[in-house]
Amino acid sequence: MSGNNLALRVVSAAVLAPIAFVSAYVGGWPFAVFWGIAAIAVLWEWITLVAGTKYWLLFSSCGVAIAAAGLVAWLNRPVAALLMLGLGALAGAIFAPNKRRIWVTAGMGYAGAMLLAPMFLRADDEFGFAVILLLFAIVWTTDILGYFAGRAFGGPKLLPAISPKKTWSGALTGGLGAVIAALLVAAVFGPFNKLAIGVVAALLSAVAQLGDLLESWVKRQFGAKDSSRLIPGHGGVMDRLDGFWAAALTACVIGLWRGGFAAPDRGLLWW
C-alpha cells in the first residue's frame, strides 16, 4: 500500500470511527439511521457488483425493505424486521436478472445482517453499548494489528488464492491483540468471566477475518478490486465493514441463542 493510500485510510477512519462511536453511545434512532445508511450503501455496492448499475427497480425494492426492517427493529419488533428482509429477498429474486438471482438474494441477506445484527445487540440499554464497543475493539484491533504485523513479519500466506497479502503472522497477531483489547473493554463495564470473554473475542476475531476473505472471494468472482470508491483509501462500505459484518452476525447469533430477543447483549457477555 502506498503512503498516500495509507494516509487516506487514516483520514477516513479518523472521520468515520467517531461517528460510529457516538451513534453507538447514543443508541436509539441515530444508531438505526447510521446502520441503515451503511446497509443500504452495502446493498447498492453488492447489486452493482453482481448485476450492474441499471437495475434501479431491483435496488429500490430491496432498499425499501432494508429501510422498513430498520424502522420496525427500532420500534422493537425484531420478528417483523426479519420478515421485512424476507420480503426484500423475494423482491430481489423477482426483479434480479435470471443468472443473478441467487447472488442478489445473498446480497439482501448480507446487507440485512449488516443492519439488524448491531441493532438487535444495541437494543438493550443496559449492556448494548458495551457489546457494540466490544465488537469495535475486536474488529478494529484485528484489522490494524493484522495489517502492520503482516507487513513487519511477513511469512506464509493465509489464503493466497483469495487474498495474496494476508499472512498467518498478521492473522495470529490480530487475533491475540483482539483478545487483549476485548478484555480491557469488558473490564470497564462489569465483572465478566475473563476466560469466556477471551474465547468469544478469539472466535469473533477469526470470524471477522473470514468475513474479510469472503468479501475478497466475492469480488474476485466479478473481477473487482474494491466494492466501490465511496470511502477514500478504503474502497467501498462493504470493504470497510466486511469483518464487522461477520463478527456482528456471529455475536448476534450467540446472543440470541443464550439471551433471546429480549437480551442478546447479556447473552453474549454473561457466562
Steps between C-alpha positions, in 0.01 A plus 500: 500500500637842405559774753227715343248218522592429862454870580154491339410195708607674819303817418188303404521293817551815709174639360286186501608337828380786725164506319463125554599537866264790572205330329568185706517703821177690429312196369138537393417652164851644431643150527223363277560773240877445501472127436206546264714726279788252521274208407344680203847601379612137526189388314572748218862385478399133495232540233731717288772237534290195414235644266622837371382858536177495298274307738348789690167326560689210653703727726200715594282205602775342708603837645145574615493160673829580678364838615176340620693232688704767675187694594317206654817381674530847655136461611609180679332260258788262417290226341325753274842638405611154389178462301574829323836359394325190371269714288803690370670175405184395316491832314865455414435156358213637288681802355853362471632371167453125468867411541544727800203412720695295751768768521244778554315301765830438679573872483168579663593269787847656519368856519216397731740341746713815485198693623320270741786327683632826654146626563394185684816508712464872582126487577546443875629814674668308782783334307423586138766769475755269667439230238537739206816648650632148552435422134675819390802414716523145365454582133709817491786342697493192278512715188766747613738254667450247222599757240812627676614160632460349155719770350756479781534122537383364165515122479257245355188633331159434652303431180703632208247393237242735655700771677871489409610761755361340817742296709474256789717734709253783447200278574643362823630836622167664422315225686721527808468878503121468468483278809701752704291793372176315579611421855591865558165624368300238693678592824361853473138382492480219752648194672455270203655154475843579355554156350163511324559853368842396372358195321219707349748766388726241336200351320370837380847604385532181294150550358580862413800384301287240325252775414783696343604196296139431397462852363831466315375176347172663389686787335728255320197324353414826324850630428481795741775636725269714717126488559481871411690826552271652762766518775839652404781255562265219600301436184138439585288465813499125451880503493507686830234295681562147371664393826250684721209346310621146568592566864173682576290225339682230698474699823129554438438129439681411823314773689160394366574136573580575864288810571223502240368816340450649847871505594748394229759738648490324836495165326832587339668654805387298801622140527 
